[in-house]
Amino acid sequence: MVKKRVRDPEELPDAPVHSAGEDNDNDSGSDGEDILNVDFEWFNFREIDFHGVKSLIRQLFDVDSQLLDLSGLADEVVKQDTIGSTVKVDGEGTDAYAFMKVLNVHRGNREGGEVSEAVRG
């Protein structure tokens, strides 16, 4: 088995110190940092959002996503379109970058119990 190498703190270089009075706005271009402007747009849920929402739910639940019916959950999110929005970057036809939703888990569907269990932990 390979052991991790322990580093001597004296060998590590000191971190650069920035005083509170420095103006960091002027040196943003000198460090090679670029500014990227992104316009986020909010849309109501539509059927075309199914796959994007399913992917985001899979990322949210990570390894536990295998325990859930992701397709059923994404379908419920898209079908209950009264409260919630998708956040997109390049217009309504693209996949959602994020979404927010109030989902009625007691609506009398089979996924409701599964969703309630997943949310409660």
Secondary structure, DSSP 4 states (H G I P E B T S, - for coil): -PPPPPPPTTTSPPPPP--TT--TTTTTTTTT--------EEE---GGGHHHHHHHHHHHHGGGGGGS-HHHHHHHHHH--SSEEEEESS-TTSPPSEEEE---TTSS-HHHHHHHHHHH-
